[in-house]
């Protein structure tokens, strides 16, 4: 079973993701990305999709032309887990 982050883990891990914001209502983390155009945004989404599939952890996201918004939360854990932090770091490495 996947566990939610404890308060201590949140205090330790979330500051390592300065570009991500906590979404209290969804108990997850979000980040907005902007690209030059739709093709760049779609290419980014494709790279994220490959990472997510490999990790068996899939984001909630939306795309509007050159913008991509990602929400990471672990439904099986009922909120934010280490899987979300790990995927956020992998996504950040793409930028």
Secondary structure as UniProt FT lines:
FT   HELIX           7..13
FT   HELIX           14..16
FT   TURN            18..19
FT   STRAND          21..23
FT   TURN            24..27
FT   STRAND          28..34
FT   HELIX           38..55
FT   STRAND          60..64
FT   TURN            65..66
FT   STRAND          67..72
FT   HELIX           75..77
FT   HELIX           82..94
//
